[in-house]
Amino acid sequence: MDEKNISGAVIKRLPRYFRYLGELRDEGVERISSGDLSVLMKVTASQIRQDLNQFGGFGQQGYGYNVSHLYDEIGKILGLHKKHNLILIGAGNLGQALANYVNFEKRGFIIKGIFDKNEKIHGKLIRDIPISPMEEMESFMKNNDIDIAVLTIPKTEAVKVAGMLVRCGIKGIWNFAHVDLNVPDNIVVKNEHLSESLMELSYNLNRSVSDKKTGG
């Protein structure tokens, strides 16, 4: 099937498949049925089969799925067999927390540079990476084959910085700024609005309380 026709819901589930299969592989599990995987992931066995069939299936009737093989194949679908060079723009609390998250490197996402406009923290090292002035970002990108930029800056600055990134040929932006970026269609943007996620959690908590009160 043409991957352009893969639904967003299926794509969102792929990292969960990858995570659970990785844990099973580390535990020494060699194969698993869609039924057993459904119990772990709380997704129906039918849904799992439908999802994986869109990429070729990978399973054998009466055998199930080879855990290690499926883990590797989903990793390839997610592009994790490749290395991606990142820069992080904004070295505040969130930016520093992301820079210190070592699992990025385990998945092939390599932070090459960190940039911030605050002169007081220029030169400070985060995992041996110096925080550099924003003025150096464009030349750094051109010399280091940067694929992805991570934005952890205020929304008032994000639009201007996004324009700079476009001029430098960025391929993807992981955007934590509370603003929707207007960039060309060939640039992939993943928005992370933390307050919206918290409001969604609040809604679900409120609904759960309401259901209990009404006996639903």
Protein Blocks (a to p, Z undefined) as FASTA:
>chain_A
ZZklpcfklmmmmmmmmmmmmmmmmnopabdcfklmmmmnopafklmmmmmmmnnoopae
hklpafklmmmmmmmmnopmpccddddehjafklmmmmmmmklmmnopacfbdcdfblkl
goiagehiacddfklmmmmmmmnopabdcddbdfklmmmmmmmmmmnopabdcdfbfcdd
dddfklccddddfklmmmmmmmmmmmmmmmmmnoZZ
